[in-house]
Amino acid sequence: MAFSYFSLPRKVLLGICLSGIVAGAGNAAEGDACSTLFSQLNAISPDLAGAYTQIQALSPALIRGEKTPSWNDFDSLQKILTALQAGKKTVAEAGKLVELQAVITEIEKSVPGNPALLALRDATKDAHPTNLYQPTEYALKVQYQQLLWQVDRELPASLKIPGVRLPHDPRPFKLIAQAQEWLKGQEQRFEAFFPQTGFTRVADLRSALANYDETAKKLVDLFDSGNVEIAMNRPESARWWVPRVGFLNQRTTGTSRGTLDNDWRNHTESALMGKSLAEYSATDDQLKPTYGYLKPVPGDDLRQSQSAKQYGTDVYVFKPDRVNNRLTWTAGDSLGIVPRSFDATAPGYPHSWREFFIPWKYRLLLVPDLLKNMRITKEGFTGDAMELEDFFPTMPVKPAPPKVDYDKIRWPSRPVRPATLPVVPPEPMAPARIPDISYAENPIYSAPALPKLPLMAKPKEGESFADAFARYQAEDATHKIQLEIDRLQAIQQQKMQAYMDRVAAVKAENEKIEAAFQQTAVYKAFLQKQQEAQAALTAFENSEEGKKYTAALADYNTEFKRVSTSISSPVWPAGSPEAAAQAAYDSALTAIQASDQYKWLSYNKSLSPYFGFAGTPLENFHERPMNTRHRRSAHGARRRPR
């Protein structure tokens, strides 16, 4: 047979299918007729015989739209359609259409006596589907009905399976409209923080960046022209799902190749959106963000980073006009912006313009963050480590790391927590505790931007870096700015000490309150329960079940660490040529990093103007005229041409 799915023994086919067609006949003559009918159909086309068999295995609940189809349901129906089409083609080419029609006519006559076919044919008579759908439910049901319609086109009239007309799902349009409203509100929130960048208007930022240097100007032109691509990586296994249900976030799929932690994401995303955690957590999961990245357009001389490959090797590129009005970005990893323990609803938050899902309208703020990589590696759209090829012509070529096949990665399954595992109750807090000092009051968030020291001149011939650095520190220009830095840091230290004194005072007072609370009957009752729970936990750990669970948990942690390491730090096999090349590279790099020239360049690089992650203003980009051959830093030191 052409399709192994239908490659069942004749006896099985007869029992499943054609004996059902004449079910209820109750005599040997009709059984013989069934056998003859099957033999005739199977002789004309094994594909058609198999297809008619599998049709009766379809679920009436799927036909009525009550059940959401799975991948297997689609696969079964698609194979029926393929077999019907292949069978018809084979019959036509063999000139057996007349014989086929005769057999089909006999099968049609038998339908009233076949409960399975009658159930499918009448499945939608009393169906009343609603428009209340879960995520992906409507899309999958509609496409199943469309595939069923294609199957019906290949069936004779008496065997057709009427589908159901599903009410339209209003959610997608409402969610898109709500996402656009969210972004409008986000733009209004962000406008209040935009002056923190050091500019009052986007036009001023654009002008300063375009005149900063050639690389910055190129980035400005790229973003203004829209000549960048918004992309998302997915594994090959998603090829079946993406055309049907689109791109889903981890809350809908329950899987992730990044950090799978919905509570942490809700905490971070609610803070970046300026919403309470309770409100955000209750929001429709499909409204919450799906993450992608920027990539250079094909043909550009920028080199694309490969760091997104951990999410899959298939790259999907979006049409900007379809997503720009609901698109935001973050500076760095979104989960790294808001500490997990931090209360984002505290007064004074956000502290910086970086603590936002930043609307795409303000995409030029990306430029300074990208400059550092672009100047050195021409890799500007993701955060791979910098190289120093431009500074050191003799820099060794970095060997390619081992390729990680993410589709073959198999994460271990965490052992199920035993229902009998005792839980030790958490220690209660004194109800009269004084509220802790808000972390938002930490002076670190109001610290002034420190001035930059002048660039250090290159060590003289035969002069060590240590001697050159001592001479540099003794220079008047360096000494004057260092005094100002020391003065500002001393003021900041005083503010920090006052803040820490307040925190310590509140802590000391709360310790007294806690000490008094621990003398109450409520706390003593807790201690009794805690001791009982701890004894029960110790007994469980010493039991056979506890030992097995502990061992399984240890095995899980070991395997999880092994898999994580194989992804984050893959290594070549010991003794391989690749391992030798990596060792030679590491040795050469170590020697370079120990050189005085490298120390000098690294020190000056630390003085170069670029964004600090905490939200350093963009004052370094003001009044910086560009020279096509050389440009001077803010402190007047000449730099090599880019």
HELIX and SHEET records of a PDB file:
HELIX    1   1 SER A    4  PHE A    6  5                                   3    
HELIX    2   2 ARG A   10  LEU A   13  1                                   4    
HELIX    3   3 LEU A   14  LEU A   18  3                                   5    
HELIX    4   4 SER A   19  ILE A   21  1                                   3    
HELIX    5   5 ALA A   28  ILE A   44  1                                  17    
HELIX    6   6 PRO A   46  ILE A   55  1                                  10    
HELIX    7   7 PRO A   60  ILE A   63  1                                   4    
HELIX    8   8 TRP A   71  ALA A   94  1                                  24    
HELIX    9   9 LEU A   97  SER A  110  1                                  14    
HELIX   10  10 VAL A  111  GLY A  113  5                                   3    
HELIX   11  11 PRO A  115  ARG A  121  1                                   7    
HELIX   12  12 GLU A  137  ARG A  153  1                                  17    
HELIX   13  13 ALA A  157  LEU A  159  5                                   3    
HELIX   14  14 ARG A  171  PHE A  193  1                                  23    
HELIX   15  15 PHE A  194  THR A  197  5                                   4    
HELIX   16  16 VAL A  202  ALA A  210  1                                   9    
HELIX   17  17 GLU A  214  SER A  225  1                                  12    
HELIX   18  18 GLU A  236  ARG A  239  5                                   4    
HELIX   19  19 VAL A  242  VAL A  245  1                                   4    
HELIX   20  20 GLN A  250  THR A  253  1                                   4    
HELIX   21  21 ASN A  262  MET A  273  1                                  12    
HELIX   22  22 LEU A  277  SER A  281  1                                   5    
HELIX   23  23 ASP A  285  LEU A  287  5                                   3    
HELIX   24  24 SER A  307  TYR A  311  5                                   5    
HELIX   25  25 PRO A  320  VAL A  323  1                                   4    
HELIX   26  26 ASN A  324  ARG A  326  5                                   3    
HELIX   27  27 SER A  334  GLY A  336  5                                   3    
HELIX   28  28 TRP A  360  LEU A  365  5                                   6    
HELIX   29  29 LEU A  366  THR A  377  1                                  12    
HELIX   30  30 TYR A  406  LYS A  408  5                                   3    
HELIX   31  31 TYR A  439  GLU A  441  5                                   3    
HELIX   32  32 PRO A  443  SER A  446  5                                   4    
HELIX   33  33 PHE A  465  ALA A  474  1                                  10    
HELIX   34  34 ASP A  476  PHE A  517  1                                  42    
HELIX   35  35 ALA A  521  ASN A  542  1                                  22    
HELIX   36  36 GLU A  544  SER A  568  1                                  25    
HELIX   37  37 PRO A  577  GLN A  593  1                                  17    
HELIX   38  38 ASP A  596  SER A  606  1                                  11    
HELIX   39  39 GLU A  619  PHE A  621  5                                   3    
SHEET    1   A 3 TYR A 293  PRO A 296  0                                        
SHEET    2   A 3 VAL A 228  ARG A 234 -1                                        
SHEET    3   A 3 ASP A 314  PHE A 318 -1                                        
SHEET    1   B 2 THR A 328  TRP A 329  0                                        
SHEET    2   B 2 ILE A 358  PRO A 359 -1                                        
END                                                                             
